[in-house]
Amino acid sequence: MSTPARHQPGHVVLVGMMGVGKTTVGTRVAEVLGRPFSDSDADVEARTGRTVREIFEREGEPAFRLLESSVLADALARREPSVIAAAGGVVLDPANRRLLEQAGTVVWLRAPVPVLVDRVAGGEHRPAVQHDPEGTLTRMQQSRTDLYDEVADVVVDSSRPLDEVVRVVVEVVTEREAAA
């Protein structure tokens, strides 16, 4: 009589708009779960030696999107389960969405546009929203909502207190992995 194979936890991937707290929540979730943490934007910057803003300004958005996809694929290819804060636009590429389907648990952190505006306005490292944060974030959210919904295993309102958001994400991941 053989014993059933024990389920290996998968990655936890946080997706959502800029300003929802993917890095902040992800760092805390990784600490609680005892897993390594990676941030797509930071990984792109480490790989290129340039900031996201510099890449957008010098090479354009398509070049950044290619780097973003490469970094996501590398993070998901790691054998050790980790917590990954995916770049906000990662869902724009159908190949990335297919990768996310096999990732483990994909958590869509969602917050209303006014909350996002408060969090990102004035930030020099977010070139896409520098001139019209509310309008840009509204358009982005409208164009990405269905894509986030497509990849998400769970949706968490990240406008709630940080401790509560972290607790909910950890509970969902723990329950999903125990049931697998």
N, C-alpha and C positions, 0 to 999 in steps of 0.2 A: 504494500500500500504506500503510495507516494504522498507526500505532503504537497498541498497546493503551492504554486509559486507565489512568493510575496511580491506584491505590487511595488514597483519602484516609483517614487514620486517624480513627477515631471517638473518642468520649469513653471514658474509663475510669471506671466507676462502682463504688465500693466500698460494699457493703451488708453488713449484719450487726447483731448485737446491740450495745447500748451496752457500751463497754468492750473491744471487740475490737481497737481501734486504728485505726479508719478515718481519723481525722484525722492521727495520727502517721504511719501507713503512707502515706496519700495525699499528705501534704506531701513525703515523701521520693521517692515514685514520680514526682510531678510534677517535682521537681528533676532526677531522672535522665532523664526523657523530654523535659525542656525545655518543659513545658506549664503553663498556669496551673492553679491549684488553687482549688477552692471547697468550702466546708463548709456543708451545709444548715442546721445549727443556727445557725452564725454568720451566714449569710445571712438567716435569719428574724429574728435579733436586730438586724441592721443595718437591715432593712426596717421593723421595728416600733419600734425604740428600746427594746425590753423584752427581758428575758431569757426563755429557754424556761420557766424556773420561774415567772416572773411571768405569762406567758401561760396556763400550766396553772392557776395559782391563781385568776386573775381571770376568764378566759374559758373555761377548761376544755379538755379534750383535743380535742374536735371542732374547736374554733377553731384549735388548734395544727395539727391534721392538715390543715386546709384551707390554712394558710400553708405547711406542709411540701410539699404537692402543688404549690402555685403556684411555690415556689422551685425544686423539681425540674424542673418544666416549663420555667421560664426558663433554668436551667442547661443543659438538654439542647437548647434551641433555639439556643444560641450556635453560630455557625459554626466557630469555632476549637476544635479538639479540646482537651479539658481533662481533668483528674482531679477527680472529684467524690466527696466523702464524703457519702453520702446518710444522712439521719436513719434511725435504727434501725427505726422503724415505717412507713417509706415503702412497704413491700411490702403493707401492710394494704389499700390501696386498689387495686382492680382496674385503674383507669385508670392509676395509676402503674406497675403491672406491665406494662401494654401499652406504655407509653412506654419502659420499660427494655428491652423486646424489641428496640427499634430504636436503642438508645443507643450501641452500639459493643461494648465488652467489659465485662461485669458480673462483678465478682469478689466472691464471698461470703467474707468473712473470718469464720472460725469458731473458737471457743475453748470449752473446757469451762466449765460454770457456776462451779466454784470459782475458776477464773482470772478470770472476769468479776467475781465478788464481790470478790476482792482488788483489782481495778482500780477499781471504782466505789464501794465502801462508804465512807460518810462524805462523799461528794461532795455539796455543797450544790446544785449545778446539775442534779442528776438527781432530781427530785421523785418519780418513779414508784417508785424503789427505796429511798427513805429509811428506811422503817420495817421492811421485811423483804426485804433485798437478795437473799438466796438463794432464798426462796420466789417472789418476784416474777420474778426472772430465770429460774428454772426454768419457771414458767408461761408467760412470754413466749417462751422458747425452744421449748417444746412447741407453742405455737400458731403460731409463725412459721417453723419449720423447713421445712415443705413449701412455703411461699411463697418463702423465700430460694432453695430448691432450684429452684423453677419459673423464677426469673429469672436464675439464675447460669449463666454460661458456664464458670466454673471456681470451685473451692472451695480455699481456702488456709487452713491451720491457723495462726492468728495467735498461738498460744501459744509458737511457736518464736521464736528470737532475731530481733529487728527487722531486722537486715541480711539475714538469710535470707528473711524474709517479703517484703521489698522486692525482693530479687533474683528470687524466684519470680514475683512479680506482673509485674515488668518483662519477664522472659523470656516469660511467657505472652502478654502484650500484644504484644510484638515479633513473636513467632511467628504469632499470629493475624492481625496486620495485614500481615505479609509474605505470608501465604497467601491473603489476600482479593483 
